[in-house]
Amino acid sequence: MLLAEAVAQEAPKLFHTFDVFMILFTILIFIGVIRLLKAPQKNKFAIGFGVVSLLVFLISDYAMVMNWLS
């Protein structure tokens, strides 16, 4: 009973395991965009897709970190 009451009164967890994967995916997308920009033959569609994906992940990472700090 005491353990159940302690768990029920505990604040909701702000950090989730999926957050680590979000940061790792953001780093992988960043590395991919840098490699695309350094390639001798540029694929403009791939660069654009990578940049848009990177922006989406950076915005979601920002929101995730702000949720940690609140």
mmCIF file of the N, C-alpha and C atoms, coordinates in Angstrom:
data_MODEL
# 
_entry.id   MODEL 
# 
loop_
_atom_site.group_PDB 
_atom_site.id 
_atom_site.type_symbol 
_atom_site.label_atom_id 
_atom_site.label_alt_id 
_atom_site.label_comp_id 
_atom_site.label_asym_id 
_atom_site.label_entity_id 
_atom_site.label_seq_id 
_atom_site.pdbx_PDB_ins_code 
_atom_site.Cartn_x 
_atom_site.Cartn_y 
_atom_site.Cartn_z 
_atom_site.occupancy 
_atom_site.B_iso_or_equiv 
_atom_site.pdbx_formal_charge 
_atom_site.auth_seq_id 
_atom_site.auth_comp_id 
_atom_site.auth_asym_id 
_atom_site.auth_atom_id 
_atom_site.pdbx_PDB_model_num 
ATOM 1   N N  . MET A 1 1  ? 0.815  -1.193 0.000   1.00 0.00 ? 1  MET A N  1 
ATOM 2   C CA . MET A 1 1  ? 0.000  0.000  0.000   1.00 0.00 ? 1  MET A CA 1 
ATOM 3   C C  . MET A 1 1  ? 0.856  1.253  0.000   1.00 0.00 ? 1  MET A C  1 
ATOM 4   N N  . LEU A 1 2  ? 1.877  1.270  0.819   1.00 0.00 ? 2  LEU A N  1 
ATOM 5   C CA . LEU A 1 2  ? 2.713  2.467  0.891   1.00 0.00 ? 2  LEU A CA 1 
ATOM 6   C C  . LEU A 1 2  ? 3.442  2.702  -0.426  1.00 0.00 ? 2  LEU A C  1 
ATOM 7   N N  . LEU A 1 3  ? 3.903  1.645  -1.046  1.00 0.00 ? 3  LEU A N  1 
ATOM 8   C CA . LEU A 1 3  ? 4.596  1.772  -2.329  1.00 0.00 ? 3  LEU A CA 1 
ATOM 9   C C  . LEU A 1 3  ? 3.645  2.286  -3.406  1.00 0.00 ? 3  LEU A C  1 
ATOM 10  N N  . ALA A 1 4  ? 2.414  1.811  -3.426  1.00 0.00 ? 4  ALA A N  1 
ATOM 11  C CA . ALA A 1 4  ? 1.435  2.258  -4.408  1.00 0.00 ? 4  ALA A CA 1 
ATOM 12  C C  . ALA A 1 4  ? 1.109  3.734  -4.216  1.00 0.00 ? 4  ALA A C  1 
ATOM 13  N N  . GLU A 1 5  ? 1.037  4.182  -2.979  1.00 0.00 ? 5  GLU A N  1 
ATOM 14  C CA . GLU A 1 5  ? 0.760  5.594  -2.722  1.00 0.00 ? 5  GLU A CA 1 
ATOM 15  C C  . GLU A 1 5  ? 1.935  6.464  -3.148  1.00 0.00 ? 5  GLU A C  1 
ATOM 16  N N  . ALA A 1 6  ? 3.153  5.981  -2.924  1.00 0.00 ? 6  ALA A N  1 
ATOM 17  C CA . ALA A 1 6  ? 4.339  6.748  -3.315  1.00 0.00 ? 6  ALA A CA 1 
ATOM 18  C C  . ALA A 1 6  ? 4.421  6.876  -4.829  1.00 0.00 ? 6  ALA A C  1 
ATOM 19  N N  . VAL A 1 7  ? 4.094  5.822  -5.545  1.00 0.00 ? 7  VAL A N  1 
ATOM 20  C CA . VAL A 1 7  ? 4.127  5.860  -7.012  1.00 0.00 ? 7  VAL A CA 1 
ATOM 21  C C  . VAL A 1 7  ? 3.028  6.771  -7.538  1.00 0.00 ? 7  VAL A C  1 
ATOM 22  N N  . ALA A 1 8  ? 1.862  6.754  -6.913  1.00 0.00 ? 8  ALA A N  1 
ATOM 23  C CA . ALA A 1 8  ? 0.748  7.576  -7.367  1.00 0.00 ? 8  ALA A CA 1 
ATOM 24  C C  . ALA A 1 8  ? 1.022  9.058  -7.153  1.00 0.00 ? 8  ALA A C  1 
ATOM 25  N N  . GLN A 1 9  ? 1.780  9.398  -6.138  1.00 0.00 ? 9  GLN A N  1 
ATOM 26  C CA . GLN A 1 9  ? 2.056  10.811 -5.847  1.00 0.00 ? 9  GLN A CA 1 
ATOM 27  C C  . GLN A 1 9  ? 3.256  11.335 -6.628  1.00 0.00 ? 9  GLN A C  1 
ATOM 28  N N  . GLU A 1 10 ? 3.983  10.457 -7.261  1.00 0.00 ? 10 GLU A N  1 
ATOM 29  C CA . GLU A 1 10 ? 5.173  10.860 -8.008  1.00 0.00 ? 10 GLU A CA 1 
ATOM 30  C C  . GLU A 1 10 ? 4.775  11.682 -9.227  1.00 0.00 ? 10 GLU A C  1 
ATOM 31  N N  . ALA A 1 11 ? 5.573  12.692 -9.538  1.00 0.00 ? 11 ALA A N  1 
ATOM 32  C CA . ALA A 1 11 ? 5.295  13.556 -10.689 1.00 0.00 ? 11 ALA A CA 1 
ATOM 33  C C  . ALA A 1 11 ? 5.468  12.768 -11.987 1.00 0.00 ? 11 ALA A C  1 
ATOM 34  N N  . PRO A 1 12 ? 4.765  13.168 -13.051 1.00 0.00 ? 12 PRO A N  1 
ATOM 35  C CA . PRO A 1 12 ? 4.930  12.467 -14.333 1.00 0.00 ? 12 PRO A CA 1 
ATOM 36  C C  . PRO A 1 12 ? 6.364  12.607 -14.846 1.00 0.00 ? 12 PRO A C  1 
ATOM 37  N N  . LYS A 1 13 ? 6.814  11.574 -15.486 1.00 0.00 ? 13 LYS A N  1 
ATOM 38  C CA . LYS A 1 13 ? 8.186  11.531 -15.987 1.00 0.00 ? 13 LYS A CA 1 
ATOM 39  C C  . LYS A 1 13 ? 8.307  12.420 -17.226 1.00 0.00 ? 13 LYS A C  1 
ATOM 40  N N  . LEU A 1 14 ? 9.308  13.301 -17.228 1.00 0.00 ? 14 LEU A N  1 
ATOM 41  C CA . LEU A 1 14 ? 9.494  14.216 -18.359 1.00 0.00 ? 14 LEU A CA 1 
ATOM 42  C C  . LEU A 1 14 ? 10.405 13.613 -19.430 1.00 0.00 ? 14 LEU A C  1 
ATOM 43  N N  . PHE A 1 15 ? 11.326 12.761 -19.037 1.00 0.00 ? 15 PHE A N  1 
ATOM 44  C CA . PHE A 1 15 ? 12.269 12.173 -19.985 1.00 0.00 ? 15 PHE A CA 1 
ATOM 45  C C  . PHE A 1 15 ? 11.793 10.777 -20.355 1.00 0.00 ? 15 PHE A C  1 
ATOM 46  N N  . HIS A 1 16 ? 11.731 10.512 -21.655 1.00 0.00 ? 16 HIS A N  1 
ATOM 47  C CA . HIS A 1 16 ? 11.313 9.208  -22.147 1.00 0.00 ? 16 HIS A CA 1 
ATOM 48  C C  . HIS A 1 16 ? 12.460 8.580  -22.931 1.00 0.00 ? 16 HIS A C  1 
ATOM 49  N N  . THR A 1 17 ? 12.464 7.274  -23.052 1.00 0.00 ? 17 THR A N  1 
ATOM 50  C CA . THR A 1 17 ? 13.531 6.574  -23.770 1.00 0.00 ? 17 THR A CA 1 
ATOM 51  C C  . THR A 1 17 ? 13.551 6.944  -25.249 1.00 0.00 ? 17 THR A C  1 
ATOM 52  N N  . PHE A 1 18 ? 12.387 7.241  -25.811 1.00 0.00 ? 18 PHE A N  1 
ATOM 53  C CA . PHE A 1 18 ? 12.319 7.608  -27.229 1.00 0.00 ? 18 PHE A CA 1 
ATOM 54  C C  . PHE A 1 18 ? 13.073 8.913  -27.510 1.00 0.00 ? 18 PHE A C  1 
ATOM 55  N N  . ASP A 1 19 ? 13.259 9.757  -26.515 1.00 0.00 ? 19 ASP A N  1 
ATOM 56  C CA . ASP A 1 19 ? 13.976 11.022 -26.701 1.00 0.00 ? 19 ASP A CA 1 
ATOM 57  C C  . ASP A 1 19 ? 15.407 10.787 -27.172 1.00 0.00 ? 19 ASP A C  1 
ATOM 58  N N  . VAL A 1 20 ? 16.026 9.741  -26.682 1.00 0.00 ? 20 VAL A N  1 
ATOM 59  C CA . VAL A 1 20 ? 17.396 9.419  -27.101 1.00 0.00 ? 20 VAL A CA 1 
ATOM 60  C C  . VAL A 1 20 ? 17.417 9.095  -28.591 1.00 0.00 ? 20 VAL A C  1 
ATOM 61  N N  . PHE A 1 21 ? 16.430 8.334  -29.054 1.00 0.00 ? 21 PHE A N  1 
ATOM 62  C CA . PHE A 1 21 ? 16.367 7.986  -30.477 1.00 0.00 ? 21 PHE A CA 1 
ATOM 63  C C  . PHE A 1 21 ? 16.120 9.223  -31.335 1.00 0.00 ? 21 PHE A C  1 
ATOM 64  N N  . MET A 1 22 ? 15.323 10.146 -30.851 1.00 0.00 ? 22 MET A N  1 
ATOM 65  C CA . MET A 1 22 ? 15.082 11.391 -31.607 1.00 0.00 ? 22 MET A CA 1 
ATOM 66  C C  . MET A 1 22 ? 16.391 12.164 -31.795 1.00 0.00 ? 22 MET A C  1 
ATOM 67  N N  . ILE A 1 23 ? 17.189 12.254 -30.759 1.00 0.00 ? 23 ILE A N  1 
ATOM 68  C CA . ILE A 1 23 ? 18.461 12.972 -30.861 1.00 0.00 ? 23 ILE A CA 1 
ATOM 69  C C  . ILE A 1 23 ? 19.420 12.230 -31.789 1.00 0.00 ? 23 ILE A C  1 
ATOM 70  N N  . LEU A 1 24 ? 19.455 10.906 -31.701 1.00 0.00 ? 24 LEU A N  1 
ATOM 71  C CA . LEU A 1 24 ? 20.327 10.131 -32.584 1.00 0.00 ? 24 LEU A CA 1 
ATOM 72  C C  . LEU A 1 24 ? 19.915 10.271 -34.049 1.00 0.00 ? 24 LEU A C  1 
ATOM 73  N N  . PHE A 1 25 ? 18.612 10.236 -34.326 1.00 0.00 ? 25 PHE A N  1 
ATOM 74  C CA . PHE A 1 25 ? 18.143 10.418 -35.698 1.00 0.00 ? 25 PHE A CA 1 
ATOM 75  C C  . PHE A 1 25 ? 18.494 11.819 -36.218 1.00 0.00 ? 25 PHE A C  1 
ATOM 76  N N  . THR A 1 26 ? 18.400 12.815 -35.358 1.00 0.00 ? 26 THR A N  1 
ATOM 77  C CA . THR A 1 26 ? 18.760 14.177 -35.760 1.00 0.00 ? 26 THR A CA 1 
ATOM 78  C C  . THR A 1 26 ? 20.239 14.248 -36.135 1.00 0.00 ? 26 THR A C  1 
ATOM 79  N N  . ILE A 1 27 ? 21.079 13.604 -35.346 1.00 0.00 ? 27 ILE A N  1 
ATOM 80  C CA . ILE A 1 27 ? 22.517 13.599 -35.643 1.00 0.00 ? 27 ILE A CA 1 
ATOM 81  C C  . ILE A 1 27 ? 22.787 12.863 -36.957 1.00 0.00 ? 27 ILE A C  1 
ATOM 82  N N  . LEU A 1 28 ? 22.105 11.746 -37.183 1.00 0.00 ? 28 LEU A N  1 
ATOM 83  C CA . LEU A 1 28 ? 22.290 11.000 -38.435 1.00 0.00 ? 28 LEU A CA 1 
ATOM 84  C C  . LEU A 1 28 ? 21.851 11.819 -39.652 1.00 0.00 ? 28 LEU A C  1 
ATOM 85  N N  . ILE A 1 29 ? 20.736 12.522 -39.530 1.00 0.00 ? 29 ILE A N  1 
ATOM 86  C CA . ILE A 1 29 ? 20.266 13.355 -40.639 1.00 0.00 ? 29 ILE A CA 1 
ATOM 87  C C  . ILE A 1 29 ? 21.251 14.489 -40.890 1.00 0.00 ? 29 ILE A C  1 
ATOM 88  N N  . PHE A 1 30 ? 21.788 15.078 -39.833 1.00 0.00 ? 30 PHE A N  1 
ATOM 89  C CA . PHE A 1 30 ? 22.775 16.151 -39.979 1.00 0.00 ? 30 PHE A CA 1 
ATOM 90  C C  . PHE A 1 30 ? 24.018 15.645 -40.706 1.00 0.00 ? 30 PHE A C  1 
ATOM 91  N N  . ILE A 1 31 ? 24.510 14.467 -40.332 1.00 0.00 ? 31 ILE A N  1 
ATOM 92  C CA . ILE A 1 31 ? 25.677 13.890 -41.001 1.00 0.00 ? 31 ILE A CA 1 
ATOM 93  C C  . ILE A 1 31 ? 25.369 13.624 -42.472 1.00 0.00 ? 31 ILE A C  1 
ATOM 94  N N  . GLY A 1 32 ? 24.156 13.134 -42.758 1.00 0.00 ? 32 GLY A N  1 
ATOM 95  C CA . GLY A 1 32 ? 23.772 12.878 -44.141 1.00 0.00 ? 32 GLY A CA 1 
ATOM 96  C C  . GLY A 1 32 ? 23.714 14.142 -44.985 1.00 0.00 ? 32 GLY A C  1 
ATOM 97  N N  . VAL A 1 33 ? 23.184 15.221 -44.416 1.00 0.00 ? 33 VAL A N  1 
ATOM 98  C CA . VAL A 1 33 ? 23.115 16.493 -45.146 1.00 0.00 ? 33 VAL A CA 1 
ATOM 99  C C  . VAL A 1 33 ? 24.516 17.022 -45.409 1.00 0.00 ? 33 VAL A C  1 
ATOM 100 N N  . ILE A 1 34 ? 25.398 16.933 -44.429 1.00 0.00 ? 34 ILE A N  1 
ATOM 101 C CA . ILE A 1 34 ? 26.782 17.395 -44.623 1.00 0.00 ? 34 ILE A CA 1 
ATOM 102 C C  . ILE A 1 34 ? 27.464 16.574 -45.724 1.00 0.00 ? 34 ILE A C  1 
ATOM 103 N N  . ARG A 1 35 ? 27.244 15.263 -45.720 1.00 0.00 ? 35 ARG A N  1 
ATOM 104 C CA . ARG A 1 35 ? 27.847 14.422 -46.767 1.00 0.00 ? 35 ARG A CA 1 
ATOM 105 C C  . ARG A 1 35 ? 27.284 14.751 -48.145 1.00 0.00 ? 35 ARG A C  1 
ATOM 106 N N  . LEU A 1 36 ? 25.976 15.042 -48.206 1.00 0.00 ? 36 LEU A N  1 
ATOM 107 C CA . LEU A 1 36 ? 25.381 15.420 -49.491 1.00 0.00 ? 36 LEU A CA 1 
ATOM 108 C C  . LEU A 1 36 ? 25.951 16.739 -49.999 1.00 0.00 ? 36 LEU A C  1 
ATOM 109 N N  . LEU A 1 37 ? 26.189 17.671 -49.093 1.00 0.00 ? 37 LEU A N  1 
ATOM 110 C CA . LEU A 1 37 ? 26.733 18.965 -49.506 1.00 0.00 ? 37 LEU A CA 1 
ATOM 111 C C  . LEU A 1 37 ? 28.187 18.865 -49.941 1.00 0.00 ? 37 LEU A C  1 
ATOM 112 N N  . LYS A 1 38 ? 28.933 17.906 -49.387 1.00 0.00 ? 38 LYS A N  1 
ATOM 113 C CA . LYS A 1 38 ? 30.346 17.741 -49.739 1.00 0.00 ? 38 LYS A CA 1 
ATOM 114 C C  . LYS A 1 38 ? 30.544 16.871 -50.981 1.00 0.00 ? 38 LYS A C  1 
ATOM 115 N N  . ALA A 1 39 ? 29.513 16.185 -51.445 1.00 0.00 ? 39 ALA A N  1 
ATOM 116 C CA . ALA A 1 39 ? 29.640 15.276 -52.586 1.00 0.00 ? 39 ALA A CA 1 
ATOM 117 C C  . ALA A 1 39 ? 29.990 16.054 -53.854 1.00 0.00 ? 39 ALA A C  1 
ATOM 118 N N  . PRO A 1 40 ? 30.824 15.480 -54.711 1.00 0.00 ? 40 PRO A N  1 
ATOM 119 C CA . PRO A 1 40 ? 31.199 16.171 -55.945 1.00 0.00 ? 40 PRO A CA 1 
ATOM 120 C C  . PRO A 1 40 ? 30.003 16.366 -56.893 1.00 0.00 ? 40 PRO A C  1 
ATOM 121 N N  . GLN A 1 41 ? 29.121 15.386 -56.949 1.00 0.00 ? 41 GLN A N  1 
ATOM 122 C CA . GLN A 1 41 ? 27.933 15.512 -57.783 1.00 0.00 ? 41 GLN A CA 1 
ATOM 123 C C  . GLN A 1 41 ? 26.737 15.741 -56.861 1.00 0.00 ? 41 GLN A C  1 
ATOM 124 N N  . LYS A 1 42 ? 26.169 16.939 -56.930 1.00 0.00 ? 42 LYS A N  1 
ATOM 125 C CA . LYS A 1 42 ? 25.103 17.335 -56.005 1.00 0.00 ? 42 LYS A CA 1 
ATOM 126 C C  . LYS A 1 42 ? 23.748 16.812 -56.474 1.00 0.00 ? 42 LYS A C  1 
ATOM 127 N N  . ASN A 1 43 ? 23.000 16.242 -55.546 1.00 0.00 ? 43 ASN A N  1 
ATOM 128 C CA . ASN A 1 43 ? 21.632 15.824 -55.796 1.00 0.00 ? 43 ASN A CA 1 
ATOM 129 C C  . ASN A 1 43 ? 20.736 16.823 -55.061 1.00 0.00 ? 43 ASN A C  1 
ATOM 130 N N  . LYS A 1 44 ? 20.185 17.775 -55.810 1.00 0.00 ? 44 LYS A N  1 
ATOM 131 C CA . LYS A 1 44 ? 19.436 18.871 -55.191 1.00 0.00 ? 44 LYS A CA 1 
ATOM 132 C C  . LYS A 1 44 ? 18.173 18.384 -54.475 1.00 0.00 ? 44 LYS A C  1 
ATOM 133 N N  . PHE A 1 45 ? 17.515 17.390 -55.025 1.00 0.00 ? 45 PHE A N  1 
ATOM 134 C CA . PHE A 1 45 ? 16.319 16.861 -54.373 1.00 0.00 ? 45 PHE A CA 1 
ATOM 135 C C  . PHE A 1 45 ? 16.673 16.231 -53.020 1.00 0.00 ? 45 PHE A C  1 
ATOM 136 N N  . ALA A 1 46 ? 17.745 15.452 -52.990 1.00 0.00 ? 46 ALA A N  1 
ATOM 137 C CA . ALA A 1 46 ? 18.163 14.808 -51.742 1.00 0.00 ? 46 ALA A CA 1 
ATOM 138 C C  . ALA A 1 46 ? 18.612 15.844 -50.714 1.00 0.00 ? 46 ALA A C  1 
ATOM 139 N N  . ILE A 1 47 ? 19.299 16.880 -51.165 1.00 0.00 ? 47 ILE A N  1 
ATOM 140 C CA . ILE A 1 47 ? 19.729 17.945 -50.253 1.00 0.00 ? 47 ILE A CA 1 
ATOM 141 C C  . ILE A 1 47 ? 18.510 18.656 -49.671 1.00 0.00 ? 47 ILE A C  1 
ATOM 142 N N  . GLY A 1 48 ? 17.552 18.989 -50.511 1.00 0.00 ? 48 GLY A N  1 
ATOM 143 C CA . GLY A 1 48 ? 16.336 19.658 -50.039 1.00 0.00 ? 48 GLY A CA 1 
ATOM 144 C C  . GLY A 1 48 ? 15.546 18.793 -49.077 1.00 0.00 ? 48 GLY A C  1 
ATOM 145 N N  . PHE A 1 49 ? 15.386 17.524 -49.410 1.00 0.00 ? 49 PHE A N  1 
ATOM 146 C CA . PHE A 1 49 ? 14.662 16.600 -48.538 1.00 0.00 ? 49 PHE A CA 1 
ATOM 147 C C  . PHE A 1 49 ? 15.376 16.456 -47.197 1.00 0.00 ? 49 PHE A C  1 
ATOM 148 N N  . GLY A 1 50 ? 16.701 16.373 -47.239 1.00 0.00 ? 50 GLY A N  1 
ATOM 149 C CA . GLY A 1 50 ? 17.482 16.247 -46.013 1.00 0.00 ? 50 GLY A CA 1 
ATOM 150 C C  . GLY A 1 50 ? 17.398 17.486 -45.144 1.00 0.00 ? 50 GLY A C  1 
ATOM 151 N N  . VAL A 1 51 ? 17.430 18.658 -45.776 1.00 0.00 ? 51 VAL A N  1 
ATOM 152 C CA . VAL A 1 51 ? 17.345 19.906 -45.013 1.00 0.00 ? 51 VAL A CA 1 
ATOM 153 C C  . VAL A 1 51 ? 15.963 20.047 -44.365 1.00 0.00 ? 51 VAL A C  1 
ATOM 154 N N  . VAL A 1 52 ? 14.911 19.729 -45.110 1.00 0.00 ? 52 VAL A N  1 
ATOM 155 C CA . VAL A 1 52 ? 13.558 19.817 -44.536 1.00 0.00 ? 52 VAL A CA 1 
ATOM 156 C C  . VAL A 1 52 ? 13.406 18.812 -43.387 1.00 0.00 ? 52 VAL A C  1 
ATOM 157 N N  . SER A 1 53 ? 13.909 17.603 -43.572 1.00 0.00 ? 53 SER A N  1 
ATOM 158 C CA . SER A 1 53 ? 13.847 16.604 -42.500 1.00 0.00 ? 53 SER A CA 1 
ATOM 159 C C  . SER A 1 53 ? 14.638 17.058 -41.280 1.00 0.00 ? 53 SER A C  1 
ATOM 160 N N  . LEU A 1 54 ? 15.804 17.648 -41.520 1.00 0.00 ? 54 LEU A N  1 
ATOM 161 C CA . LEU A 1 54 ? 16.620 18.141 -40.418 1.00 0.00 ? 54 LEU A CA 1 
ATOM 162 C C  . LEU A 1 54 ? 15.902 19.256 -39.664 1.00 0.00 ? 54 LEU A C  1 
ATOM 163 N N  . LEU A 1 55 ? 15.244 20.155 -40.388 1.00 0.00 ? 55 LEU A N  1 
ATOM 164 C CA . LEU A 1 55 ? 14.503 21.229 -39.727 1.00 0.00 ? 55 LEU A CA 1 
ATOM 165 C C  . LEU A 1 55 ? 13.355 20.681 -38.879 1.00 0.00 ? 55 LEU A C  1 
ATOM 166 N N  . VAL A 1 56 ? 12.645 19.697 -39.401 1.00 0.00 ? 56 VAL A N  1 
ATOM 167 C CA . VAL A 1 56 ? 11.538 19.092 -38.643 1.00 0.00 ? 56 VAL A CA 1 
ATOM 168 C C  . VAL A 1 56 ? 12.063 18.444 -37.365 1.00 0.00 ? 56 VAL A C  1 
ATOM 169 N N  . PHE A 1 57 ? 13.158 17.707 -37.476 1.00 0.00 ? 57 PHE A N  1 
ATOM 170 C CA . PHE A 1 57 ? 13.705 17.042 -36.301 1.00 0.00 ? 57 PHE A CA 1 
ATOM 171 C C  . PHE A 1 57 ? 14.293 18.047 -35.319 1.00 0.00 ? 57 PHE A C  1 
ATOM 172 N N  . LEU A 1 58 ? 14.911 19.116 -35.809 1.00 0.00 ? 58 LEU A N  1 
ATOM 173 C CA . LEU A 1 58 ? 15.448 20.127 -34.895 1.00 0.00 ? 58 LEU A CA 1 
ATOM 174 C C  . LEU A 1 58 ? 14.334 20.835 -34.126 1.00 0.00 ? 58 LEU A C  1 
ATOM 175 N N  . ILE A 1 59 ? 13.222 21.122 -34.798 1.00 0.00 ? 59 ILE A N  1 
ATOM 176 C CA . ILE A 1 59 ? 12.089 21.754 -34.119 1.00 0.00 ? 59 ILE A CA 1 
ATOM 177 C C  . ILE A 1 59 ? 11.499 20.811 -33.078 1.00 0.00 ? 59 ILE A C  1 
ATOM 178 N N  . SER A 1 60 ? 11.374 19.534 -33.433 1.00 0.00 ? 60 SER A N  1 
ATOM 179 C CA . SER A 1 60 ? 10.827 18.577 -32.459 1.00 0.00 ? 60 SER A CA 1 
ATOM 180 C C  . SER A 1 60 ? 11.802 18.354 -31.298 1.00 0.00 ? 60 SER A C  1 
ATOM 181 N N  . ASP A 1 61 ? 13.104 18.372 -31.568 1.00 0.00 ? 61 ASP A N  1 
ATOM 182 C CA . ASP A 1 61 ? 14.080 18.259 -30.485 1.00 0.00 ? 61 ASP A CA 1 
ATOM 183 C C  . ASP A 1 61 ? 14.016 19.479 -29.567 1.00 0.00 ? 61 ASP A C  1 
ATOM 184 N N  . TYR A 1 62 ? 13.831 20.655 -30.142 1.00 0.00 ? 62 TYR A N  1 
ATOM 185 C CA . TYR A 1 62 ? 13.698 21.864 -29.340 1.00 0.00 ? 62 TYR A CA 1 
ATOM 186 C C  . TYR A 1 62 ? 12.489 21.769 -28.420 1.00 0.00 ? 62 TYR A C  1 
ATOM 187 N N  . ALA A 1 63 ? 11.352 21.333 -28.959 1.00 0.00 ? 63 ALA A N  1 
ATOM 188 C CA . ALA A 1 63 ? 10.153 21.185 -28.150 1.00 0.00 ? 63 ALA A CA 1 
ATOM 189 C C  . ALA A 1 63 ? 10.352 20.130 -27.064 1.00 0.00 ? 63 ALA A C  1 
ATOM 190 N N  . MET A 1 64 ? 11.070 19.064 -27.395 1.00 0.00 ? 64 MET A N  1 
ATOM 191 C CA . MET A 1 64 ? 11.329 17.996 -26.435 1.00 0.00 ? 64 MET A CA 1 
ATOM 192 C C  . MET A 1 64 ? 12.190 18.505 -25.274 1.00 0.00 ? 64 MET A C  1 
ATOM 193 N N  . VAL A 1 65 ? 13.239 19.245 -25.591 1.00 0.00 ? 65 VAL A N  1 
ATOM 194 C CA . VAL A 1 65 ? 14.128 19.776 -24.553 1.00 0.00 ? 65 VAL A CA 1 
ATOM 195 C C  . VAL A 1 65 ? 13.397 20.814 -23.702 1.00 0.00 ? 65 VAL A C  1 
ATOM 196 N N  . MET A 1 66 ? 12.568 21.636 -24.320 1.00 0.00 ? 66 MET A N  1 
ATOM 197 C CA . MET A 1 66 ? 11.811 22.613 -23.538 1.00 0.00 ? 66 MET A CA 1 
ATOM 198 C C  . MET A 1 66 ? 10.837 21.913 -22.593 1.00 0.00 ? 66 MET A C  1 
ATOM 199 N N  . ASN A 1 67 ? 10.318 20.748 -22.985 1.00 0.00 ? 67 ASN A N  1 
ATOM 200 C CA . ASN A 1 67 ? 9.448  19.964 -22.099 1.00 0.00 ? 67 ASN A CA 1 
ATOM 201 C C  . ASN A 1 67 ? 10.248 19.412 -20.914 1.00 0.00 ? 67 ASN A C  1 
ATOM 202 N N  . TRP A 1 68 ? 11.525 19.053 -21.138 1.00 0.00 ? 68 TRP A N  1 
ATOM 203 C CA . TRP A 1 68 ? 12.368 18.589 -20.039 1.00 0.00 ? 68 TRP A CA 1 
ATOM 204 C C  . TRP A 1 68 ? 12.564 19.684 -19.008 1.00 0.00 ? 68 TRP A C  1 
ATOM 205 N N  . LEU A 1 69 ? 12.748 20.920 -19.490 1.00 0.00 ? 69 LEU A N  1 
ATOM 206 C CA . LEU A 1 69 ? 13.069 22.026 -18.598 1.00 0.00 ? 69 LEU A CA 1 
ATOM 207 C C  . LEU A 1 69 ? 11.866 22.597 -17.865 1.00 0.00 ? 69 LEU A C  1 
ATOM 208 N N  . SER A 1 70 ? 10.677 22.237 -18.311 1.00 0.00 ? 70 SER A N  1 
ATOM 209 C CA . SER A 1 70 ? 9.496  22.799 -17.650 1.00 0.00 ? 70 SER A CA 1 
ATOM 210 C C  . SER A 1 70 ? 9.107  22.013 -16.415 1.00 0.00 ? 70 SER A C  1 
# 
